[in-house]
């Protein structure tokens, strides 16, 4: 969905940092000291390598729900998505937000 709305470079780096940091990251980034931010000179990503963690593979294969493990605290389109039991997910086939709770 974000690719259709457009995403600035700092938004992209923020999303990438969320995926690669914390107790259960989906991505491993080697050779990077810090992510770009609003101040200072942005770091070089030229010599970095990015790979999926084992958890990243499991999430990609829909075997594990990363939000259920890590929670989420994000504003999307005026909606504050918060917690570990957030039922809303983007459905590429339906091109819509859907409720993925089994008890719906």
Secondary structure, DSSP 8 states (H G I E B T S, - for coil): -HHHH---HHHHHHHHHHHHSSSS-SEEEES-S----SSS-----TT-EEEE-HHHHHHHTTSS-HHHHH-EEEEETTEEEEES---EEEETTTTEEEE--TT-
